[in-house]
């Protein structure tokens, strides 16, 4: 069965802390996406990657194909980073299979 | 281009009524996707189109659900005889296929929140 698991489900941290959110999947994939969802529902695509590492501002995404694992890191976290972060993978066909999300709260 | 748009943003209906949602993708995007998200869960795939062709449908899409993309641009998702279990956020996304069978980034709309009373 094609599955995606995220951890932790909820994460609360102080402003400035380094944040790591993890995603594991069950079988080989063609691509992995990290998405951000704010209250009210809007989803923003942060990264799409199939190997290695990508960086955008304070956000870094890494993927280890052999271990079937990806991480999203946020450096110097800020209250505006508070959102739900969702990992989604493509198992070879076009559709995305989503994790249940990690709710991140950054306290000033 | 202002991105993917969806209409309406909110819909409240009574059980048994039919509802229709619209999605306008980014203009040059040839792929369009529909997802459903219930409270506290990640989105679930419903169906997707490449141009006007509906290429895949999830088993979640019962015979009460139908989606169309008649001219390969905007798409509609209709739910007939709504049930309380249909209450969810319905998300649309679009992408431009890279032409080599590879993956492409999906851009999401703001969603339509459906409440069935």
Interface residues (C-beta under 8 A of the other chain):
Chain A: X4 X30 X31 X33 X35 X40 X41 X42 X43 X44 X45 X48 X50 X86 X88 X90 X93 X94 X95 X96 X97 X98 X99 X100 X101
Chain B: X31 X33 X35 X37 X40 X41 X42 X43 X44 X45 X48 X55 X56 X58 X89 X91 X93 X102 X103 X104 X105 X106 X107 X108 X110 X111 X113
